[in-house]
Amino acid sequence: MKNRALSIRSKLMILFSVTILFPVLIIAYVMPAYYTKLLTTETEKLTESTLVGLTSNIQYYLDELERVTTIPYNYNEVMYALKIRSAGIYKKSDSYTKYKADYALYNTLPSVLENMHKEILGTLLLPLDGSIFYKDSRSTLYSARSDYPYTEQDWYKEAVKAEGKATFVRVHPQDYLKLDQVQSVFSVARLIRDMDSRKPIAVIMADADTVVIDRIVRQLISNDSVVVITDKNGQLVYASSDVPAETLKELSKPSATIDYYGEPYVQVSKMVPSSSWKVTSLIPQSRFTDKVRWMHTTGFIFATGGLILTLFVFLAYSRKLLTPFREMIQVMRHVQRGDMTRRVDIHGKDEIAELGSALNRMIRQLDDMVISEYRAKLKQQDAEMQALQSQIKPHFLYNTLNGFIGLNRRRDHDMLDRAIRSLSGLLRYILSSDTTITLAEEFEIIRKYADLQSMRFQDRLTFHFALDDQLKGLKIPKLLLQPLVENSVVHGCEPCEHPCLIEVDAALQWENGRPHAVIRVTDNGVGFEPAALRCQDRVGMRNVEERLSLSYRGVSSFKVRSTPDLGTLITITIDLQEEGLGYEHHCS
């Protein structure tokens, strides 16, 4: 099945829709998307600049903590005290040595740690002999717990493993102190080694209040953002809000957008150089989409208004534009069916009016051409019919006069007289100006002709006629059947030695629900071979076939069946259901 072509109305609708919707879509979707991308990029740059300041401040406090862990190296008496304790000789030493070592650890070192930043909460010193020294920087002096498994802590193990390098400890509780309420801190731990032997002699850890990081973050980052600090292993060091484990895993992936409690967030990261901590700022994507939401709303309003405007303009304009075309199509359909009286009624001076005027001129010219052609065709057919009749008339007279000669030679003057009278009546039919007669009149002509031939052949030739009453009024060309009967006499019966019978009958028959007139001319003469139809002396039969074709083009048939020594059958069939054959007037 072929696809139906789009109508002009559909094409106009598509054109108007594209013309209006395309710019609206750019305004409603492309521009907001571009603006969102631009805003996101600018915010990322601004956030990255902010993170530079944040990491610098964190780096400062980490540097302070790291500096605190190196203080024992600056005092020989402190290093000596740690050395004899770690070597296990403190208990065996004399009183002076013990006094000197105790003084360094209980007085010298605490006095040095006295003037630290208030955010540095305290310093924990753990010699390898299991003793514990803690210097608290707060007004309330807290002491370390003696029953705490220090050596089993991760930070302790990492400090030992680092072999003297600073170890940055993520946020953890100060549960190793005797506190009324445990506080969270972040720390720097370091293994203290003997300067001479390079052997481990203690582990020191400096604690800082997490308020430091929180204060830095709150000052530099907006409230709707989330700041997350992770160590080099991806473990959480600090978060300004609760961070799900799934989000924490996504932070290690190089993705610009991550999921935070079901909402998309843009991440911007910066590394703290000394500690390898990664500071990540999570910015809600809704911050950007909210700012461009008005563009989407405006685009939607424009799109809706554009569609309504398009529909209104289309309905108003298409009716004026397409109605003349519909009228032209209707007129052309009438012309196609042969009605040349219809014209297009279009007013105005535009291109459509010019097209309508051109169509009217074309129909007028076409009507004139059809009439001229039709008249020329009628004249041609009339001339052809006259020519055919003129061919038949001499041929018929020649054969009839030959019959008269035969009667005269036999001295049969009475029969010759009757024959001349029959010929006179027959010629009145033949020489009349009518080109068509009824089938009943044609049968009358054949009977007069049969009378002439019967006078000539006597008992050697017999005729039989049968005409259906329903076909008497059927109009046919004059002398359509007479040449066929004449051929049967001259070519079928005259050469025959035995008596012959010529039958002419016309009957009404129905085929496939359609009425047909079936006319048969039959003789039992000598017959002939089918190839003999092409001979020159078969003029009458060829003329009948041509005249039948001219009169009933496409609705008639002419068939000849002949067998040598048996006779000939000629059948003419005419479809009576076609208009103009006169059947309805005479048939009940």
N, C-alpha and C positions, 0 to 999 in steps of 0.2 A: 504494500500500500504506500503510495507516494505521500510525502510530508506536505501538508498544506502550507502554502506561502503566507507570510505575514501580511496582514492588511495595512493600508496606509495609516489607519487609526492606531494600530499596534506599534508601528514604527514611530509615529509621532509621540506616543506615550513613552516609548523607550528613550527617544531623543530628549524629551523634556525632563524625564527622570534623571538621565545621566548628566544633563546640563546643570541641574540643580543639586542632585545628590553628591556628585563628585566633589565640588568645592566644600559642601557641608561635611562630607566624610573627612576631608583634609582638616577642616577646622575642629571637628568633634573628636577625631581619633589620632590622626598623624601629628598634628600640632601639640596636643596634650602629651603624647608619648615622647615627642622630641623635647618638650619643655620639662617633662619628668626626668628624662635622661640627663638633660643639662643641669637641672636642679640637684639631682643625685650626685653628679660629678663635682659640682661646686661644693656641696655639703661634705663630700668625702675629702676634698682638698682642705676645707676648713677644719674638719675633724682631725685630719692627719696633722695639721699645724698645731691643733690643740693637744694632740697626743704627744707631740714633740716636747711641749712644755710639761706635760704630766709625767712623761718618762724621765725628764731632767730632774724634776722634783723628787721622784721616787729614787732615782739614781743618787741624788744627794744624800738621802737618808740611808740608803744602803752603803754608800761610801763612809758615812759616819759610823755605822755599825761595824763595817769592816775595819775602820781605823781603831775602834775600841778593842777589837780582838787582837790587834797588834801591840797594844800598850805594854803587855808583860815583857816584850823584847826590848823595851826602852829602859828597863830597870834591872841591873845586874843582880841586886839583892833579891828581887822577885824571882828571877830565873834560877838563882842559886837555891832558894827555898823550894821551888818546884822540883828542882833536880834531886835534892837529897830526899824529898818525900817520895818521889817516883822510884828512886833507887833503893828505898827501904832502909835507909840509914838514919832517918830522922829519930826514931826511937832509941837508937844506940848512941846518938850524939850527946855531947855534954850539955850542960844547962845554958851556956852562953850561945852555943850554936843553935839550940832550940829557940832561945829567946830571939836571936837575930832572924831566924826563919819566920817565927810567928809574927814578929814586928813587921816584916816585909809584906806578909799576907794579910794581916789584920789591920795594919795602919797605913803603910806606904801605898799599897795598891788601892784601898778604898778612898784614900785622900785624893789620888789622881783621878778617880772616877767620879768625884764629887760634883764637878762642874759640867756635867753632860747636859745635852738638850733634854727638856722635860719629857719629850716623846720617847726618849730612851729610858725604858722602865727599870732596867737592871742588867747586871752582868753575872753570869754563872761560871765559876771556875772549878774544874774537876781534875785534880791531880790523879795520877795513875795509882796512887796507894789507896784510893777509895775515899779520901777526905773530900769535903764539900765546902766551898766558899761562895757566898752570894752577896753581892752589893746591890741593895735596892735604892733607886733614885727617888722614890716617892717619900712623902712626908711620913707616911706610916711605914715603918721598917718591917719588911717581911723576911722570913728566913726560909731556907730550902729544906725540903723533907729528906730525912736520912734513910727512910725506908723505900725510896723511889728507885726503880730499876733503870738508872741512867744509861748504863752501857747497852741496854737492849733497845733503846730508842733509835728510830731511823736516822734522825739528825746526828746522833752520836756516831753511828756506823759510817755515815756518809762523810763526816768530818775526818774520821780516822782514815778512810779510804782515799780522801783527797790529799793526804800526806802534806799538810801544811797550807794548802790553798784554802781560800775562803769558800764556805759552803752556805748557800742561801737557802734558808728554811722557810717553807710556805707557812701560811697562817696556821697556828696551832694553839691549843689551850696551855696556860701556865699551871698545869696540874702538878708540877713538881715543887710548887711553893705552898706554904701554909697560908692559904687565902680564905677569907670568908666567902668570896664569890670568885670563881675561876674566870680569868680574863683571857681573851684571845690576843695573840701577839704574832708578829713575824720577826725572824731572827737571822743572824749571821753567826755561823759556828766555824771554829778553826782548831786544828791540831797544833799544839805548842811543842816544838822540838828543841832539844839541847843544841846550842849554837856550835858546840865543839864536836860532840859525838853524833849529832843529828838524830838522836834517839827520841822517841815521843816521851814527853814528861807530863802533859796535861791536855785537856780539851776545854776551850773557852767558848761561851755563847753569849752574845749581846741581844737583848730583846727590845723591840720597839712597839709602841702602841699602834694598833690598826687604825686608830682614829686619824693617824697621819695620812694614810692612803685615802681613807674615806673623805677627809677634809679636802685633800688635793682634788679628788674626783668630783666632789660636789661643787667646787669652785669653778672647774673648767668644763664640765660636761652638763648638758641640759637634763632636766628631770625625766624626760621620756626615753632617754638613752640608758643602756645598761653597759657597765664597764666590767670586764672580766680580765683577771691577770692569771696567767698560767705559767708554770715552770717549763724547763726544756723537755720534760717528759710528758707534758700535756696535763699535769695534775693542777688542780685548782689552787691558786694562791690567795686570790681575793675576788669577790664579786659584789657589786653594789646592790644586786638583787639575787633572789634564788635562781639558780641555773640548773635546768634538768640535765640528767646524764646524757640524753640524746643530743642536746644542744652542745654540750661540752665536747662530745666526739666530733661534731661537725666543725668545731673551731679549728681542728687540726687539718681539715681539708681546704684546698685552695678554691673555695667557693665564695662568690661575691655576696650571695644571699643565703641565709640560713633560716631554719624554722625555730621560733621561740614561742612556746606555748600556743602553737597553731597559727601564729602570725608570721609573715615574712619580715625579716630584719636584714639590713645591710651591714656588713661587718667591715671595719677599718682597723688595721693592726699596726703596732709599732713595737720594736724590740728594745728592751733595756740592755745596753751593751754588756755591762760587767756581770750581770746575773743570768743572762739569756732568758729572762722572763719576757713573755709576750703580753703586751697590753692591748686589748681588743675592745673597741667601742661598737656596740650594737645599736643601730639607728632604725627605728620603726619605719617601714616603707610607707605606712599610712601618712607620715609627715609630708611626703611629696605628693601622694595621690590626693590628699585633702586640699592641697593648694591648687591643683589643676581640676578639681571636681567641677568647679564653675564652668570650665571650658567644655567639659562633657555635657553639662546641663544646657549650656548655650547652644552647643552643636545639636543636641536632641531637639531643642525648641526650633532651631532653624530648619532641621530636617523635617519635623512635623509640619511646620508652616510652609516649607517648600513643597511638600507633597500635596497639601491642601490647595496651595496656589496652582500647582501643576494641574491638578484635577479640575479646578475651576476654569483655568485658561483652556485646558484641553476640551472640556465639554462645551465651552462657549465658542471656541474657534473651530473645532473639528466639524460641528454641525454646519457652520457656514461654508467650510472648505469642502467637505465630503458630499454634501447633499447634491450639488451639481454633477459630481462624478457618478453618484448612484443613478441619477436621472439619465445620464448618458448611457450607462450600462443597460438600463431598461429599454431605452430607445434602440440600442444596437441589437438587443435580443429580439425585439419585434421585427427589425430589419432582417435578422437572420432567418426568421420564420416566413419572410416574404412580404411583410406589411411595410410598404414604403410611404405610408401616410403620416407616420409619427415624426415629430420634430422635437428638438430640445429647446425649452423655454428658459433662457438665461439672460439676466439683465446685468449691465455693467460694462466696463471697458478694460477689465483686467485680463490676465492670461487665460483664466478659466472661461471667460466669456468669448474670447477669441477661439478657444478650442471648441466650444459649443457651436459657434458660427461655422467653423470649418467642418464640423461633423454634419451640420444641416446641409451645407453645400455638397458634401460628399454623397449624402443620401439622395439629394435631388439629382445629381449627375448620375448616380448609380441607377436611379429609377428610370431616367431617360435612356440610359444604355440598355437596361433590361427590356424596356418597351420596344426599343428599336430592334434589339436582337430577337425578341419574340415575334415581332411582325415579319422580320426577314426570314425567320425559321418557318413561319406559317406559309409565306409565299413560296419558299423552297419546297415544302412538303406538298403544297397544292400543285406546283409545277411537276413534281415527281409523280404525283397521282395521275395528272393529266397525261403525262408521257407514257405511263404504264397502260392507261386505258387506250391510248392511241395505238400502242403495240398490240393490244388484245383485239381491237375492232377489225383491222384488216385481216388478221389471222383467222378470226371467226368467220368473216364474210367469205374468205377464200375457201374454207372447208365447206361452208353451206352451199355456195354456188357450184362447187364440184358435185354436191348431192343433186342439185337441180339439173345439172347436165345429164346425170344418170337417169333421172325421171323422163327427161325429154327424149333421150335415146330409146327408152322403152315405149315411147308414145303414150305414157300414162298422163294425159292432159288434166284429168280431174284431180288427181293427187298433186300434180304440179301446181294447180290453181290453189288448192288448200295450203300447200307449202308456202306459196308466195304470200298468202294472207297471214299465215303464222309468222313469217319473217317480217312482214310489215309491222305486226303488233310487237314483235321482239325488238325491232329497231327503235320503236318509240321509247322503250325503256332504256335501251343502250345510249341513245343520242340525247336523252334528257340531261339537263344541267346539274342535276343532283349528283353529289359525290358519294353520299351515304344513303342507304335504303334499309328497310327492315328486313329481318331474316325471312319473313313471310313473302315479301315482294321478290327477294332473291330466289326463293323456291318457285314463284310464279314464272320468273324468267327461265329457270331450268326446265320447268314443265313444257313451255312453248318450244324450247330448244329440243326437248325430248320428243315432242310431236313431230318436229321436222326430221329428226333422225329415225324415228319409227317409220315414217312414210318412205324413208330411203331404204332401211334395212329389212322392213317387213317383219317376218317371224324370227329373224336372226338376232334381234336385239329387243330386250324388255327392260323397262325402268320400274323402280319401286321407290316411293318417297314416304318419309315419316318425319313429321315436325311436331315437337312438344309444344303444346299450347302456351306454356309459360315462357317460351323463347320467341314467340312470333314478333314481339315488339323490339327485339334486340337489334340495335343499330350496327350495321357492318358496312364496309366499303362496297360500292356497287360492282357487280361482276367479280366478286371474290370466289364464288364456288363454281360459276359457269365454266371457267377455263379448266378446272379439274375434271368436270364431267366431260368436256370436249376431249381432253387427253385420254380419258378412259375409252371414249368412242373410237378415236382415231388410232391410238397406239395400243389399246388393249383389246378391243372387240373387232375392229375392222380386219386385222390380219388373222383373226381366229376362224377356224372352220366350223366349230360347233356353236349352237345358239348361246348368247351371252346375256348376263343379267347385271345391270348397274343399279346399285342401291345408294340412295342419299338420305341420311337420317340425322336429326339434331335432337339431343336429349339433355336434360338438366341432371347433373350428377354432383354429389357432395364429397369433398375430399378434405379430411382434417378440419371439418366444421365449416368449410368455405364452399360456396356454390360455384360450379364451373359449367360452362356451355361446351359440350363435346359434339363436334360435327364430323361425320364420317362419310367418305366417298369410297365405295367398294365396287370392284368388278372382278369377274372370274375369267378375264381374258388371258392373253399370252404372257403377261407379266414381263419383267425385265431385271437385269442385273443392277445392283445399286450404283455401279459406276456409270450406267447410262444416263443418270441424272445430269451429268456434266456435258451431255451432248447439246449441240446447237439447236436441235428441233424440240427441246423441252422448254421453250420460251414461256409458255403459259404457266407452267408450274413454278418456275423461278420468279415470275412476276407476282404470283399470288403470295409466295413466301415473303417477298420484299414489302408488298403492300400491307400484309398482316403485321409485319414488324414495325412499319411506320405508324399504323393505327393503334396498335396495342403494345407499345414498347415495354418489354419487361414483364407483361402479364399474359402473354400468349405463347403457344408452342405449335410447331408444324412438323409432323412426323410422317415419313413415307416408308412403308414396308411392302416389298414386292418379291414374289417368287416366280421364276420362269415356269410357264405352262400352268400356273395355278391362279394367278391374278395379282391384283394390287389393292392395298388399303392405305388411304390417306386420312390422317386424323388431325383435326384442328381443335385445340383446347384454349378457352378464354376464361380468365379468372373474373367472375362477375362481381366480386365484393369490392373491387376498386371503384372509385367514384367516376362518374361520367359515362358508364356503359349502358345506362338505361334499364338496368335489371329491376331495381326496386319499384319502378312505376308499373311494371307489367307482371310482377310476381307477387303472389300472396304469401 
